[in-house]
């Protein structure tokens, strides 16, 4: 089974890797150390690189990455600390949770404790203030285009990598040898409005006695890992949403990938009863321009042949549309919009072509990138890093055609294209093991320019989810 879950184990029929909550304690001051020590049972899961089959572009001979890291670390810190970034609009409703420090809670009791901040009253006056704040946030978001804006450099990182016990080695770039932490310090500023202040208490109140599930590929798992609260927050591995021969959550690096674009019931049976569903599917479509689709209309393993039976080669965008139509039909028929909110994450881009953003001579993929792409004029041709925008258009079109259930399209693609600096690059795992210094010095072979460091960009994606969930609650 493909599911991974935090807070409580799933039913026996659906075994998962679980992140267990700390036992209930008497409310009181909670130090960082105390909070982390209470989370002794944090599950780990194999986080296999999905980019092994990607073919990197040709480039010049590799630089000595270790020497360049040292130089870049010194350079980027001096540049960023001396830069006067555009002043963001004044914020309102500021609270301790606005510092983006993560919440570690007791199991959904009437009392909540904040790590790195002061606990506030949960009495009637506190509820009234929270309700008024949510109403104001909802009003502020009306007519706001959250996904158009700019990246603004902030002095304070979102949170400290060392303070979050849920993060795996796959994403802890600083611990894995990255020298600069500037990628943690960029905040998304929408045009004409603000993202609501991140209030972990408000989010957990929305998740009280409910389930939130991320469904899709390892980019959704990247985002799931960012959402590290002791609520029931689950991840379900389904890289194509429909059934495929890559559905094993541990052994799925299959070069000859085949999908069954009408078969979704097996996966979808695990999505029932979830209150917040967050779907994605993209990166696994990029290995070939044509997708292998089973010709049989039955279940993939019905009869003889299985995945080795006859298949057709179908253009990527056409196959993507048919898969999303299968998914949309299931959502429209099976989801109760009064009980479940559904989100679809747009495409998470990769950064394999430094020439696309004017990379320096000898640049290799995203290695050594320390700042976002800035001052981009998209109207004059803009940025082309290889994102398949056809799939983006297909997703928007299918979502608009849905009749019964409204699905929120979280449009992260364009703003994430600017974050060439935020990938795990060579500061990550390969086949479950940390890269060696020799491997780190060979970014052409080992740099992961698909997945993202944490703290980092996926936290912004979750901030968008938060804005929609909490504002919708008002």
TORKEVO-822980 format. One line per field, with one value per residue (C-alpha): x, y negated, z negated; residue in one letter. Coordinates in steps of 0.02 Angstrom, whole numbers, plus 50000, padded with zeros to 5 digits. Example, Ala and Ser with C-alpha at 12.3 -4.5 7.8 and 13.67 -1.06 7.14 Angstrom:
<nodes>
px <- 50615,50684;
py <- 50225,50053;
pz <- 49610,49643;
type <- A,S;
</nodes>
This chain:
<nodes>
px <- 50000,50060,50007,50114,50033,50063,49983,49888,49909,49788,49670,49753,49708,49813,49985,50085,50243,50179,50244,50182,50130,50204,50102,49980,50057,49998,49995,50139,50294,50375,50556,50625,50726,50578,50469,50596,50632,50445,50449,50559,50455,50475,50459,50579,50540,50646,50649,50715,50770,50647,50763,50877,50802,50812,50944,51045,51093,51271,51381,51563,51679,51629,51704,51779,51616,51689,51798,51655,51540,51656,51671,51486,51444,51548,51486,51301,51298,51388,51271,51108,51145,51190,51040,50893,50746,50581,50485,50336,50164,50131,50064,49917,49858,50036,50057,50195,50149,50182,50366,50335,50392,50316,50180,50199,50035,49959,49830,49696,49648,49569,49742,49879,50061,50169,50354,50453,50306,50186,50029,49872,49704,49582,49435,49284,49370,49514,49392,49302,49465,49519,49351,49365,49541,49485,49342,49464,49583,49442,49395,49576,49592,49440,49500,49681,49791,49902,50015,50068,50201,50385,50509,50565,50721,50682,50818,50739,50719,50548,50609,50768,50810,50883,50722,50610,50622,50509,50628,50720,50899,50835,50789,50903,51025,51121,51153,51209,51343,51262,51356,51229,51054,50991,50866,50772,50752,50643,50460,50326,50240,50081,50037,49905,49877,49963,49964,49876,49990,50028,49936,49973,49839,49705,49763,49761,49588,49533,49617,49543,49471,49497,49613,49722,49803,49932,49911,50037,50223,50379,50351,50189,50287,50412,50266,50190,50353,50343,50171,50245,50109,50048,49882,49826,49923,49951,50042,49982,50099,50014,50131,50006,49848,49784,49863,50034,50180,50267,50145,50260,50303,50475,50526,50459,50608,50542,50616,50482,50330,50153,49989,49809,49721,49545,49593,49582,49467,49608,49697,49539,49471,49602,49548,49373,49331,49474,49427,49567,49635,49790,49830,49976,50049,50184,50366,50338,50267,50428,50534,50460,50357,50244,50163,50132,49949,49873,49750,49647,49500,49498,49606,49792,49819,49657,49691,49861,49998,49982,50090,50180,50019,49989,49996,49980,50097,50000,50058,50100,49973,49833,49870,49880,49709,49631,49705,49640,49469,49467,49519,49393,49251,49292,49300,49135,49048,49124,49172,49046,49094,49009,49131,49291,49397,49498,49658,49762,49944,50011,50175,50334,50472,50648,50806,50924,50970,51073,51084,50897,50925,51093,51200,51386,51510,51537,51374,51302,51115,51058,51221,51295,51139,51116,50983,50814,50791,50747,50692,50614,50510,50393,50306,50463,50485,50521,50591,50596,50672,50583,50419,50283,50154,50036,50002,49971,49838,49763,49746,49661,49542,49491,49463,49352,49247,49203,49018,48987,49147,49248,49435,49557,49703,49858,49958,50137,50223,50278,50333,50428,50517,50609,50682,50833,50922,50807,50839,50928,51061,51208,51158,51045,51029,51054,50985,50954,51133,51207,51314,51500,51617,51671,51491,51453,51596,51511,51347,51321,51289,51220,51135,50949,50866,50691,50664,50677,50769,50672,50648,50615,50497,50369,50333,50269,50158,50085,50060,49946,49850,49836,49768,49632,49587,49579,49499,49370,49330,49276;
py <- 50000,49828,49724,49636,49549,49441,49445,49608,49775,49811,49962,50131,50150,50001,50012,49853,49775,49667,49513,49534,49391,49359,49424,49303,49194,49065,48896,48786,48700,48803,48780,48825,48965,49032,49031,49122,49251,49287,49339,49492,49599,49515,49636,49638,49693,49730,49576,49640,49514,49508,49419,49565,49584,49400,49365,49209,49086,49075,48952,48909,49007,49004,48874,48918,48903,48903,48751,48661,48696,48606,48455,48447,48459,48305,48209,48239,48192,48027,47987,48031,47950,47786,47785,47673,47779,47694,47659,47775,47701,47682,47839,47850,47978,48021,48161,48274,48401,48268,48307,48465,48575,48747,48808,48966,49007,49129,49243,49116,49073,48910,48844,48818,48775,48677,48713,48552,48442,48400,48500,48396,48421,48539,48466,48381,48214,48302,48395,48232,48145,48292,48292,48105,48128,48268,48161,48021,48141,48205,48028,47984,48136,48091,48036,48070,48162,48254,48328,48165,48072,48075,48159,48043,48075,48089,48089,48227,48403,48484,48603,48692,48855,48923,48887,48996,49179,49235,49190,49334,49333,49315,49132,49070,48982,48884,49041,49125,48996,48846,48690,48551,48542,48401,48517,48522,48333,48291,48248,48241,48072,48072,47917,47808,47913,48015,48199,48214,48230,48414,48463,48645,48645,48597,48733,48867,48811,48844,49016,49063,49240,49234,49309,49221,49324,49284,49399,49411,49421,49376,49188,49205,49308,49163,49047,49172,49175,48986,49001,49078,49065,49195,49204,49341,49285,49428,49463,49588,49640,49635,49547,49555,49552,49699,49872,49898,50016,49886,49896,49984,49845,49921,49997,49885,49831,49918,49859,49936,49855,49908,49835,49894,49729,49790,49886,49778,49874,49969,49808,49708,49831,49760,49579,49597,49510,49384,49204,49118,49202,49129,49209,49191,49282,49216,49265,49447,49395,49316,49467,49482,49379,49529,49627,49814,49848,50020,50063,50175,50084,50202,50202,50205,50378,50456,50606,50646,50526,50396,50244,50338,50351,50245,50057,49904,49756,49596,49415,49355,49213,49325,49462,49332,49264,49438,49479,49317,49348,49518,49435,49292,49414,49505,49342,49280,49445,49496,49337,49243,49058,49018,49131,49130,48992,49045,48962,48996,48940,48870,48930,48922,48872,48941,48843,48941,48806,48662,48583,48549,48424,48357,48470,48438,48530,48705,48707,48881,48901,48816,48845,48690,48585,48473,48346,48349,48285,48101,47960,48082,48008,48149,48040,48033,48219,48248,48405,48575,48707,48854,48853,48939,48800,48904,49011,48854,48801,48975,48975,48805,48858,49021,48935,48803,48939,49021,49000,49050,49030,48871,48910,48774,48760,48712,48630,48645,48672,48500,48438,48601,48586,48438,48542,48621,48597,48705,48884,49016,49026,49128,49107,49257,49446,49567,49742,49709,49652,49478,49425,49442,49293,49369,49384,49206,49147,49226,49129,49182,49359,49332,49161,49178,49029,49097,49106,48960,48922,48896,48769,48699,48682,48818,48716,48578,48704,48755,48572,48562,48714,48632,48472,48567,48683,48553,48417,48543,48586,48408;
pz <- 50000,50042,49894,49764,49618,49466,49295,49296,49385,49528,49533,49538,49722,49769,49685,49692,49627,49485,49399,49222,49108,48939,48793,48712,48579,48456,48547,48501,48569,48704,48755,48924,48847,48751,48905,49009,48875,48866,49047,49027,49144,49312,49456,49599,49774,49925,50032,50198,50329,50471,50592,50630,50803,50848,50980,50933,51070,51132,51042,51020,50903,50720,50603,50435,50341,50168,50203,50289,50142,50023,50138,50174,49989,49951,50104,50084,49901,49935,50080,49995,49829,49914,50031,49992,50045,50089,49931,49915,49878,49691,49610,49494,49368,49324,49199,49136,49270,49403,49374,49476,49332,49338,49222,49120,49035,48916,48998,49044,48866,48812,48772,48900,48873,48993,49013,49026,48980,48841,48815,48824,48744,48827,48732,48808,48835,48926,49037,49078,49123,49230,49321,49354,49421,49537,49601,49637,49724,49832,49879,49921,50036,50141,50311,50262,50385,50262,50395,50477,50382,50339,50223,50083,49981,49794,49662,49558,49627,49616,49480,49431,49517,49355,49260,49366,49322,49465,49607,49689,49753,49930,49901,49760,49876,49743,49641,49802,49838,49923,49871,49900,49826,49935,50019,49852,49844,49993,49964,50099,50110,50215,50315,50235,50080,49946,49905,49738,49589,49561,49401,49360,49226,49352,49471,49337,49285,49463,49458,49290,49306,49494,49623,49749,49887,50020,50171,50313,50343,50244,50268,50171,50045,50038,49998,49875,49780,49765,49683,49525,49396,49273,49360,49477,49631,49752,49914,50044,50184,50355,50479,50623,50513,50616,50604,50679,50667,50558,50412,50289,50164,50131,50298,50434,50540,50694,50858,50970,50889,50936,50875,50873,50902,50859,50700,50544,50425,50338,50288,50259,50132,50013,50040,49970,49808,49823,49786,49882,50038,50123,50292,50412,50561,50677,50661,50708,50875,50935,50981,51155,51275,51301,51159,51160,51125,51102,51239,51126,51046,50897,50742,50785,50711,50769,50881,50952,50996,50857,50893,51031,51134,51287,51268,51378,51391,51357,51361,51186,51180,51247,51120,50981,51028,51029,50859,50784,50861,50773,50611,50630,50663,50501,50402,50473,50436,50271,50175,50068,50089,49923,49831,49935,50011,50162,50225,50379,50374,50537,50610,50505,50628,50641,50681,50793,50920,50849,51022,51008,50866,50925,50818,50810,50919,50852,50755,50730,50707,50546,50453,50371,50397,50245,50297,50385,50561,50543,50658,50781,50920,50971,51101,51208,51226,51043,50969,51053,50940,51020,50923,51024,51017,51123,50970,50868,50993,50995,50806,50803,50940,50856,50689,50770,50850,50684,50647,50467,50365,50371,50369,50319,50442,50342,50480,50418,50586,50645,50474,50443,50611,50535,50393,50476,50310,50204,50265,50162,50299,50232,50049,50042,50053,50196,50181,49996,49958,49937,50082,50051,50074,50239,50297,50240,50349,50500,50518,50699,50636,50462,50446,50408,50490,50466,50278,50157,49995,49835,49764,49935,50081,50033,49876,49989,50079,49912,49869,50022,49959,49789,49867,49957,49813,49674,49779,49841,49660,49625;
type <- X,X,X,X,X,X,X,X,X,X,X,X,X,X,X,X,X,X,X,X,X,X,X,X,X,X,X,X,X,X,X,X,X,X,X,X,X,X,X,X,X,X,X,X,X,X,X,X,X,X,X,X,X,X,X,X,X,X,X,X,X,X,X,X,X,X,X,X,X,X,X,X,X,X,X,X,X,X,X,X,X,X,X,X,X,X,X,X,X,X,X,X,X,X,X,X,X,X,X,X,X,X,X,X,X,X,X,X,X,X,X,X,X,X,X,X,X,X,X,X,X,X,X,X,X,X,X,X,X,X,X,X,X,X,X,X,X,X,X,X,X,X,X,X,X,X,X,X,X,X,X,X,X,X,X,X,X,X,X,X,X,X,X,X,X,X,X,X,X,X,X,X,X,X,X,X,X,X,X,X,X,X,X,X,X,X,X,X,X,X,X,X,X,X,X,X,X,X,X,X,X,X,X,X,X,X,X,X,X,X,X,X,X,X,X,X,X,X,X,X,X,X,X,X,X,X,X,X,X,X,X,X,X,X,X,X,X,X,X,X,X,X,X,X,X,X,X,X,X,X,X,X,X,X,X,X,X,X,X,X,X,X,X,X,X,X,X,X,X,X,X,X,X,X,X,X,X,X,X,X,X,X,X,X,X,X,X,X,X,X,X,X,X,X,X,X,X,X,X,X,X,X,X,X,X,X,X,X,X,X,X,X,X,X,X,X,X,X,X,X,X,X,X,X,X,X,X,X,X,X,X,X,X,X,X,X,X,X,X,X,X,X,X,X,X,X,X,X,X,X,X,X,X,X,X,X,X,X,X,X,X,X,X,X,X,X,X,X,X,X,X,X,X,X,X,X,X,X,X,X,X,X,X,X,X,X,X,X,X,X,X,X,X,X,X,X,X,X,X,X,X,X,X,X,X,X,X,X,X,X,X,X,X,X,X,X,X,X,X,X,X,X,X,X,X,X,X,X,X,X,X,X,X,X,X,X,X,X,X,X,X,X,X,X,X,X,X,X,X,X,X,X,X,X,X,X,X,X,X,X,X,X,X,X,X,X,X,X,X,X,X,X,X,X;
</nodes>
